[in-house]
């Protein structure tokens, strides 16, 4: 493809949570297990949906350069996870609302299998929609000391596929191939934490065969030789799977990317997108790169990197900036270790009607600005606090604005799964003041004047309803302890 007909990836980002758990802590507590490296850990107020939103915001901010996703021409959005917040209700519309996309954008939940994100990516390249967003997020949990706890990780990913007529292409789509074969490798029963697996060697053999077959088909479709590919990444829940192919490619001079086993862990449905984003971040203009995704089959995607630069925090930057969390706190965050909560009552369930009436504010964090005086109102208001004008407001998107802490308080009595709660009054760039809850930071590190950014989080859960809103966190690299 070339010129105006080019189609490929116009935005690619992964979101690695602020926290990470050193695996040696698990070994120290349980007395056994692999203690090498660390895994990424979602905070107590993060879930697969919020992780996907965070990745989507990174990808979309690079797409339009402003951090305001509402102006982007996304025509369809898919959301993949192995741990959906709801079973009958779709999660993708919540992701759509948090990204402030147009109401004409089609949304769909895919999954819950591990292959869902890779399958969605393949569909995006062949879609007739000008721009397609493929988002994924997962929080990987397992029984204490299990392979999934030790080898898992939490992350979100966002791959935006589009035509060159809509946005500059980071990586041009070249070819792909898929091979499917039914065999029982891994399974989890709905409602259970435990993931069961057949003998690892069995899964490795099947995946090695499928990976080689899919690779050969993709190479033929692309009209290139294996040696023409500069770099390949392999995503698989089985750490040994794909080794036969990668050894063959390495012998041909192909560089094999870090699977992030020792610094992030396997992040489920988000892992193919995470590895693909890093491939694009590290590739040189003109290089061919390939993603091999192994889950219930094999999917190979070959892309050619363009000279369009990547923007925003890279996967490597985020991994380097993570802060340690203790194993005990990790267990309480995941509900695997019961802890005494504060004595204040738990929050009541949210009102569906109230949430619908204030959807732009609740999910999109959109305030209002007085047309006459320029005063910013958070939350949005009909009557201006400056001049008293009535119904003379413009919508003011605030999710991409940074703010500074004007004052704060630490509340050890308010209910929280991870007390204490830190509330801060924040002054936003361009106007607007709002009291918000802080996250990804300890009370000892908060200070007046601290710069913060907004992040979409899960505030509470009651009666099976997940309640979402926006919190503030220190700009990455400026705070957070275990």
RALIN-V240860 format. One line per field, one symbol per residue. ss: DSSP state (2 for helix, 1 for strand, 0 for the rest). phi: phi as a letter, one per 40 degrees, with the letter a starting at -180 (. if undefined). Layout:
ss=???
phi=???
//
This chain:
ss=00222011111111110011112222222200000001111000000222222222222222220000222000011111000000000002222222000000011111000002222222222000001111111100000000222221001111111110000000111111111000000110000000011002222222222222222222222200022211111111000000222222222000110000000001022222222222222200000111111100011111111000000000222222201100222222200000000000000000022222202222000111110000011000001000000100111110000111111111100000000011111111000011111110002220000011111111111100111111111100000000
phi=.afcccbacbaaabbbdcbabcccccccccgahcbcgabcbcccbbadcccccccccccccccbgbgbccccccbabbbbacbccbbccccdccddcccfccccccbacbhccccdcccccdcccbcccdbbbbbaaabcbacdgcdcccccababaabbbacccbacccaccbaaabbbacacbbabcdgbccbbacddccccccccccccccccccccccgbbdccccabbbbacccccgccccccccccgccccccgccbbgcbgcccdccccdcdcccccdgccbabbbbafibbbbbbbccccccbgccdcdcccccbcbccccdccccgcbcbccdcccccccccccccccbdcccccfbcbbccccgccbbccbcbccbggcbfbbbcbcbccccabccaaabbcbccacacccbbbcbbcdghhbacbccafacdcbcacgdcbbcacbccabafgbcbbabbbbdddgbahbc
//
